[in-house]
Amino acid sequence: MKQHFIDLAILFTFLGSVCFSQTEQPAMLEDFKPSTLNQPGQQYPQVNSQGYARFRIVAPKAQSVSVSLGLGGRGGTVLTRAADSTWVGTTTGPLDKGFHYYHLTIDGGIFNDPGTLNFYGSTRWESGIEIPAPDEEFYALKNIPHGNVQQILFPSKSTNTSRRAFVYTPPDYDKGHARRYPVLYLQHGWGEDETAWSNQGRANLIMDNLIAGGKIKPFLIVMTYGMTNEIKFGGLRNFDIKPFQTVLVDELIPYIDAHFRTLSDQPHRAMAGLSMGGMETKSITTANLDKFSHIGLFSGGTFSMDDVNKTPGFKKKVKLVFVSFGSRELEGNRGGRGFWGGDPKVNADSLKQAGINSVFYVSPETAHEFLSWRRSLREFAPLLFKN
Amino acid sequence: MKQHFIDLAILFTFLGSVCFSQTEQPAMLEDFKPSTLNQPGQQYPQVNSQGYARFRIVAPKAQSVSVSLGLGGRGGTVLTRAADSTWVGTTTGPLDKGFHYYHLTIDGGIFNDPGTLNFYGSTRWESGIEIPAPDEEFYALKNIPHGNVQQILFPSKSTNTSRRAFVYTPPDYDKGHARRYPVLYLQHGWGEDETAWSNQGRANLIMDNLIAGGKIKPFLIVMTYGMTNEIKFGGLRNFDIKPFQTVLVDELIPYIDAHFRTLSDQPHRAMAGLSMGGMETKSITTANLDKFSHIGLFSGGTFSMDDVNKTPGFKKKVKLVFVSFGSRELEGNRGGRGFWGGDPKVNADSLKQAGINSVFYVSPETAHEFLSWRRSLREFAPLLFKN
C-alpha cells in the first residue's frame, strides 16, 4: 500500500499543473465582470464570458507582480504597471470552468489577492476565482429550502483534542423529530481541510438543489480534517492511515450517531473523498466493510478486481463503487498507462462484469480541480442508499 | 436619531485609534511564540509574554514593508530588511490583550500577512493576531461538551435573497427533543459581518464554558449580517434602520422560531450588539418591545432616562438593560463629556434608581476591540432569562 501512496502523490503533482484549456485561443471579448467569489464591493479579479481572467493589484512601488494562474504550466500571468500605478494583466486564454486556487507573487513574496475570498488549499488560505460553467445551476444558491452546515467540536481521545467537523443536515431535518437519515463521510484532498467541501465544493448547495429537484432521498454529510497535510509530496513513505482511521471510525462516527438522528447501520453509511481523500476512503472502507456500504473515489484512485479479490466480503457488503475523474486527467498517454492500478474505466467495467454495482464518471473538460468533484458529488449522491 | 448616528460614527473612529497600551514600556523579553491564530505550521507573527508582537514577511525585492499594528496611533510598525532578505519588526511596546485586526503595506499596496488567519473587519478579510489575556480561559477551547454553530440560509423577501445567519445551539440541544430554549440575537459592528461573533468573538466557546461551569441556563444565539457596511463614516445621514429591522424581525425571527426549538415569546428573546450593532440593537428593541425583553449594548451607546421616558412600556417590558465599554473607551476627557447621550455610568445608575434592571460593565484595560466584547458577552449571558 505504501508504494501506491507514493505513485498517487506523483500523479496528483503532475495533474495539478494541467488546469487550463490547451485549445486554440479565441479572440478575447471585453465583457469582463467581477468574479462571484470577490470580497464585498471588490471589482477585481474579473472573468469574461469566455473564461479569460483579468487581475488588478494596487502596489504602486512594487518591482514585479504576477498571478499564479495562467495557461501552459507554472509561469502564471505577469502583470504590468498601468498608468495609474496599479498592476494589471489578463490570462492569454480561457481558463477551465469552475473554481481555481491562486496567489500573487509580489517582489518575490507570496500573498493573496485582496480582491477575492480565501479558500484553504495547498496547506494555506489561498485566493479563489470562479469561472462560470455551463452547468453551474446545480451548485447555485437558489430560492429553495436550504439545509444547514453545522460546525461541531467532537472529543478525540486518540489525539487529545477537540476536533472540528462540519455536518450538512438537509432542509427537513428540523421538521420531523422521529425521522432518521443515512450518512456520507466526505473527505477533502491534500493541502485542504474540513472547510473545503462546503466552501469551494458547495456540497450543501449541491445537496439542497438535488433534494429540491426530487433527485435524491435526503442524507447527512460529515466532513472532517483528514490529517493529510503533514505529508509532503515524496514523503508519503511514512504515511500511516491508522491515526485518521481511529479518529473517523472510533471517535467521529460514534459522536455523529449519538448527536444526530442517523441510521447507524452499515447499509446507511457511505464514504467518499477527492484526491488523497479518495485514497483514504479506499483504505478505510476496505478495512471496515462492516461499517461502510457505499464508496466513492473522486480523482483519487481506482478499484480493480485485485482490490476486490483481496478484500474478504467485498462483493457481498459493498453496494456501490463509484470512481470519477476530470476528463483532462485521462487525456493523452495517462489513460491506461500512467494510472496506478490500471485504466480506471477498464477496472470499473471489470467490477461491473463481476456483478458489483460499479459506476464510472468523467467530468467534461475539467482537470484535478473542484468542478470535477462538485460534478462527482452530483452524480454520486443519487446512487446512494437505494437498498 | 440621525444626528446620534453621526456622533456615534465619530466616536467609533476616534476610539479605533486607541488600541494600545500607553504606559511606560518594560524591557522586552525574548520569549516569543507563534500567535495562536497563525495558519497551520506558520511561525510568524509571534507574541511574547508581555504582549509585544513580532512580524516576519518574505518579500525579497520589496522596497518597504510595514504592519498596521503598533503603538501610538496610525503609524504602525515599520519592518526592516534582514540579512536573509526577509522583513522583520517588533512593536515598540506591549499591545493590549486580546484580538487585533491588522494588515501589511507592501510597496504601497495593502495585503494580508500570509502567516495568520483572516477575519472579516473593515469591510474586508483582514489578518488577525491574539495577545493572551490573563482571563483567556473563559474563551478557550476546552475538553468539555461543545455546542454547534450552524450556518443557515433563510429566505428574505424584502431583499429578494437567501441570507446567511449562524445559530449557536448548546451542547444538549440534540439530546431532548422536547426542550425549548430562549434566543439571543447578537450583532457585529461596522465593517464586520455574521462571521465575527464566532470567529473573532469566540461566542460559541464562551457559551460552552459558561454552560459547563453551571453559570447560565442554555440558550440559542443567532448572528446575522446587520447590513451596516454600506455606511461610510460621515455618510450616516442616510442610514435607515428599517431594511435591517424588516430582515431581522419579520423574516429571520419567524424562520428561527419555525426551524429551531425556541421559546418564542417576548420574555425569552434578547438582542445585543457591539459598536454599530449596539446602535441597531437600541433602535430595533425600543421599536419592538413586544418582541424583546433583554437588551445589551457593548461599546455601542447608552440608555438614558430620556430614552426610557420616550419609549412607551419600557419599564414594564424591559427586564434587563446591559451597557458595557472597554476601560480605554472611558479614559481621559471622554467620560461624561465626549459621549453622546451622557456619561454611560451615570445613565446606568439613573435607570437603576428608576427601578429598571440596569447593569453597567467596564472591561479592564481594553479599547474598542473584541476582548471588550468577549467579556461583555461573558457578563451579559448569566443575566439573561432569569424570569
Boltz contact constraints between the chains, C-beta under 6 A:
constraints:
  - contact:
      token1: [A, 39]
      token2: [B, 124]
      max_distance: 6.0
  - contact:
      token1: [A, 58]
      token2: [B, 109]
      max_distance: 6.0
  - contact:
      token1: [A, 59]
      token2: [B, 107]
      max_distance: 6.0
  - contact:
      token1: [A, 59]
      token2: [B, 108]
      max_distance: 6.0
  - contact:
      token1: [A, 59]
      token2: [B, 109]
      max_distance: 6.0
  - contact:
      token1: [A, 60]
      token2: [B, 108]
      max_distance: 6.0
  - contact:
      token1: [A, 61]
      token2: [B, 63]
      max_distance: 6.0
  - contact:
      token1: [A, 61]
      token2: [B, 107]
      max_distance: 6.0
  - contact:
      token1: [A, 61]
      token2: [B, 108]
      max_distance: 6.0
  - contact:
      token1: [A, 62]
      token2: [B, 107]
      max_distance: 6.0
  - contact:
      token1: [A, 63]
      token2: [B, 61]
      max_distance: 6.0
  - contact:
      token1: [A, 107]
      token2: [B, 59]
      max_distance: 6.0
  - contact:
      token1: [A, 107]
      token2: [B, 61]
      max_distance: 6.0
  - contact:
      token1: [A, 107]
      token2: [B, 62]
      max_distance: 6.0
  - contact:
      token1: [A, 108]
      token2: [B, 59]
      max_distance: 6.0
  - contact:
      token1: [A, 108]
      token2: [B, 60]
      max_distance: 6.0
  - contact:
      token1: [A, 108]
      token2: [B, 61]
      max_distance: 6.0
  - contact:
      token1: [A, 109]
      token2: [B, 58]
      max_distance: 6.0
  - contact:
      token1: [A, 109]
      token2: [B, 59]
      max_distance: 6.0
  - contact:
      token1: [A, 111]
      token2: [B, 111]
      max_distance: 6.0
  - contact:
      token1: [A, 112]
      token2: [B, 112]
      max_distance: 6.0
  - contact:
      token1: [A, 114]
      token2: [B, 111]
      max_distance: 6.0
  - contact:
      token1: [A, 118]
      token2: [B, 118]
      max_distance: 6.0
  - contact:
      token1: [A, 124]
      token2: [B, 39]
      max_distance: 6.0
  - contact:
      token1: [A, 141]
      token2: [B, 162]
      max_distance: 6.0
  - contact:
      token1: [A, 146]
      token2: [B, 153]
      max_distance: 6.0
  - contact:
      token1: [A, 148]
      token2: [B, 150]
      max_distance: 6.0
  - contact:
      token1: [A, 148]
      token2: [B, 152]
      max_distance: 6.0
  - contact:
      token1: [A, 149]
      token2: [B, 151]
      max_distance: 6.0
  - contact:
      token1: [A, 150]
      token2: [B, 148]
      max_distance: 6.0
  - contact:
      token1: [A, 150]
      token2: [B, 150]
      max_distance: 6.0
  - contact:
      token1: [A, 151]
      token2: [B, 149]
      max_distance: 6.0
  - contact:
      token1: [A, 152]
      token2: [B, 148]
      max_distance: 6.0
  - contact:
      token1: [A, 153]
      token2: [B, 146]
      max_distance: 6.0
  - contact:
      token1: [A, 162]
      token2: [B, 141]
      max_distance: 6.0
  - contact:
      token1: [A, 174]
      token2: [B, 259]
      max_distance: 6.0
  - contact:
      token1: [A, 177]
      token2: [B, 177]
      max_distance: 6.0
  - contact:
      token1: [A, 259]
      token2: [B, 174]
      max_distance: 6.0
